[in-house]
Amino acid sequence: MWRLQLIRKPWRCFSTSAGVRRWFDSVGPAAKDPLQAVTEAFNSDPFPQKINLGLGAYRDEQGKPLVLQCVQQAEEKIRGCNLLDSVSAPVASATLVEECVKLVYGRSVNVVKEKRFAGVPALSGTGACRLFAEFQRNFFPESAIYLPDPTWTNHHNIWANAHVPVRTFHYYHPHLRGLDFAALIDDVKNAPDGSFFLLHPCAHNPTGIDPTEDQWSEISNLFKMKNHFPFFDMAYQGLATGDVDKDASSIRIFLEDGHLIGCAQSFTKTMGLFGHRTGCLSLLCADRDQAVRVKSQLQRIAGAIYGSPPVHGIVLLSTILGDQALKSIWFKEVKAMASRIQSMRAKLRERLELTGSSLNWEHITKQVGMFWFPGLTPEQVDRLAKEFHVYMTPDGRMSMAGVTTSNVRYLANAVHEVTKCR
Amino acid sequence: WLAQQATHHRLRTNRLSPPFHSSLLLYSSHLPIQAAENSSSSIAISPNTVESRHFSPLSRSHQAKGFPGTSCSHRAASPALRNLIFPSSLCFQMASSVISAAASASPSACPVTDLLKGKAKLGSGNVGSLFIKDKGNPFLNSKSCGRITMAVAVNVSRFEAITMAPPDPILGVSEAFKADNDEKKLNLGVGAYRTEELQPYVLDVVKKAENLMLERGENKEYLPIEGLAAFNKATAELLFGADSPVISEQRVATIQGLSGTGSLRLAAVLIERYFPGAKVLISSPTWGNHKNIFNDARVPWSEYRYYDPKTVGLDFEGMIEDIKAAPEGSFVLLHGCAHNPTGIDPTPEQWEKIADVIQEKNHIPFFDVAYQGFASGSLDQDAASVRLFAARGMEIFVAQSYSKNLGLYSERIGAINVVCSSSDTAARVKSQLKRIARPMYSNPPIHGARIVANVVGDPALFGEWKAEMEMMAGRIKGVRQKLYDSLTSKDKSGKDWSFILKQIGMFSFTGLNKIQSDNMTNKWHVYMTKDGRISLAGLNLAKCEYLADAIIDSYHNVS
């Protein structure tokens, strides 16, 4: 039996006076996440006509977040289900992976039929990318990742935090407001053979500019010659053109060309499952045995980051994708979301042209997906926020999903005002 | 032959161009030379000739970039590429067989998929047919096969060298259990609560909370990076006590994490970033995943003595010695209650002494609290160790999990709390934790957080939860008692089995060694981990006598 004298020593009182080591004095404040900063600024703005175009989250005609029908029905379906039994979670995970893989690669390709893929559910797109970045660091420690310039800002953080060096390749041509294809090809060629590239298969974030099918074919060809590894970050399948297969056509080109690709899939925007963190990471492999081994490594890496992925989102997603009826409802709903965004693009362009602006607004309807990238200067972005209460990310990226018929005219006028003295 | 290639080879639109022809010529012209010189282990290929011509300024117009396979197979000699594509042996095998096969020219169809599946034997000459003018050449006839086969040396997966990850030992136990058909079998490997009927248990309050949530029809928008505010508030108050100064002085940085694992990982990254070189001291033994988390986060760790097999109890002196011996400013990982895997917790007096030593050495206490409320049945009692340290004004890390106490295993809900010396520091630390979370998963999952917030936020539900925790902890205490009673009545040797009662929580270290544990499984169909750990959660009253027989037999008759 331990018998200790409980002596009252001065530093046992809870005041934080001398004698208590202060460990965190050197911890500085982190810069605010730009997106969260935008949201906070928007929230604290009292102006009644304020518009939030920062977050890439779909809003309906009333500017409200949308819970999709297919999701509501899936919630009802799984209500009361015991998600704790040892069977449901693994089964749901397996279904999720299979359905995700079929969705993005196509159900009839050999690699899917022969199960030559290593797939795991992931914490949405971020989690899938991070898992791949950690995998890359573990098994290809000398490699770097090539990101398009520009890209989603978090891509840089993800690979940097995984201690994988980041390089960029040309993508956006500021004067053309289009793809700088020549420079892109150059960069792909000049990269060392066997480099890892991150590609946006559709609805590039933030520019909305996608290569044409011919351009994709050429990129794929060049990748073959250089033996580069194509890693796709698929966050908008269905939301770009309204057609899930069309939105995956770039990936299908690479597949046909025989590339063994990697793909991160997110359903946060296309299915409105934001808070559930559901997605998938898949890597195509040479054969089934290899797929089993690679999967085991992905699971091991995930095990030391968060254990296993959250079950609710997994069951929801696998229920929706695994049920023909629910899946058809989803296809219709995502098409409707894409159509609304496309019609907002058209309206915005029309409104801007009506303002008598001398600038060319063609790119609004040429760009694809959720974002409009008008190429504004930081000063213009600032003016839009301060004078017109229109909020967007610092690079001038605007989420078209936040545009409605009731605010499109105001938005057009505001943009015209800040751009007209150019 | 080239003309034939050009016309028959159906690539996607307008792919053929002079570079294609010339590179093909180059490639084929190299083959005889290589075949002659080639030995199995090295291919002396001069990269210059092929590459420089191949990569001559290609027009910017949309023309084919030529022979996909050329550059890479010839560059296979380059070390960097070799490492990246596939291991050298395979690389050279592939390349050499391609080349030698080309020389031998035996016409037969060989799709690349066969090659990758190993059906085509390397060096058998099948592959070579791909490059030889031949009407039967599949390359010429099929579009996609052609593109793939030309790039056969390129397209072998770069994952060839990746081996199977080590199997999870606990998963292995469950799987072996499933495969066993004996009706007396008992699964004591499971780390999740089971009812008396040995079924998984969804807490009533969780069902009620979920119904509430469904009725409210809440949207599924992103949580902020730090998680659900209501959850963060509730979890810190549960842990430290709502009236604790650390709460009122706002000195705790709390962010929602993915259960205990995710919270530990966030802390590990913070440690690596702001305390470079600092070590984490972990108990010997500890939960298996602790080491994985710190390894992957590149935080060095070492062990302090904890389990004493002689007493089947705590090696307190060893623990104190090892903590004292560690370099100043180390992190000491402590299990708040219900130590996993031993079930052995320090007494309150021992906790005081541990706190003394940690303060003396300017170490930082790092608590892993996975069983608050689940161990004794009382949330406050199970948090006593953490509160003791907080009351001393120390700066502390605490990871929490709601997997066991709310049965939310697969929802992944937990939190990382960092107690700081001031509210300003806490704000800064919180901002850095967010910065770590964003490139890991952006924002945490919503469902589990909402459940916890709803249960804790509603007085009626909160009361019911406490009752359910008491019930779960009570059932475990009940089986401990019955097991102890069975052991003492059946075992005539006079061995002291009281450690079963002294240990607490889901797990117990029986003191059985590996061979004895194997006997438990092989002879008695009792599944447990090799370190002698049993999970009381998988035991019910009905099976206590049987288990006692098994333990007695294994302890006395096997060595």
Interface residues (C-beta under 8 A of the other chain):
Chain A: W2 R3 L4 L6 W11 R12 C13 F14 S15 T16 S17 V20 R21 R22 W23 F24 D25 S26 V27 G28 P29 A30 A31 K32 D33 Q36 L55 A57 P65 V67 V71 Q72 E75 E76 R79 G80 N82 L83 L84 D85 S86 A89 N110 L123 S124 G125 T126 G127 R130 E134 F139 F140 E142 S143 N154 N157 I158 A160 N161 A162 F181 A182 I185 K189 P192 D193 G194 D214 Q215 S217 E218 N221 L222 K224 M225 K226 N227 F229 E256 D257 G258 H259 L260 T268 G272 L273 F274 G275 H276 R277 L283 L284 C285 A286 D287 Q290 V292 R293 V294 S296 Q297 Q299 R300 I301 G303 A304 I305 Y306 G307 S308 P309 P310 V311 H312 G313
Chain B: R12 T13 R15 H54 F55 L58 R60 H62 A64 K65 G66 F67 P68 G69 T70 S71 C72 R75 S78 A80 L81 N83 L84 I85 V112 T113 L116 K117 G118 S144 R147 I148 A151 V154 N155 V156 S157 R158 F159 E160 A161 I162 T163 M164 A165 P166 D168 S174 A192 P200 Y201 V202 K207 E210 N211 L214 G217 N219 K220 E221 Y222 L223 P224 I225 P245 R251 L258 S259 G260 T261 G262 R265 V269 Y274 F275 N289 N292 I293 N295 D296 A297 F316 T347 E349 Q350 E352 K353 Q359 N362 I364 A390 A391 R392 G393 M394 E395 G407 Y409 S410 E411 R412 V418 C420 S421 S422 T425 A427 R428 V429 S431 Q432 K434 R435 I436 R438 P439 M440 Y441 S442 N443 P444 P445 I446 H447 G448
